[in-house]
Amino acid sequence: MNNSILTGLKSVGSGIATVGVAGAGIGIGLVFAAYIIAVGKNPEMESSLFPYTILGFALAEAIALFSLMMAFLILFA
């Protein structure tokens, strides 16, 4: 009985931990939307804005990876 309750609670906890992936998806969308708007307004700045866009993407993606790592730790540890 206790083992099945623990397994269920681990599943619920790992599901809650994956909510961070949705936030990272929104963040990535905002980063690229801002890049497209900025390049649309000032096309000659494209080469200097792109590295900052990739940096923002990498940082937002890192949040998603940390969130998934926590979910797997909760589920399998």
Phi, psi and omega in degrees: 000311183294325181293322180289326177293318179297319178296318178296318179291326175296321179295318178295317180296319179289328175294320178292325181291338180278002177297332178298336179293323178295319177296322177293323177297319177295318179297318178296319177298320178293322179298311183286330175294318178294323178296315180296319178295317181295318179290326177295325180278328184217083187296333181286351178268005185302315184292332179272340179273333186299318178300323178292326177295316179294323177296316177297320177298315182296320180291320178292322178293328178297323177298319179295319180293321177295322179296315178295323178298317178296319179298316179292325177295319179294319186287317189252357181266000000 
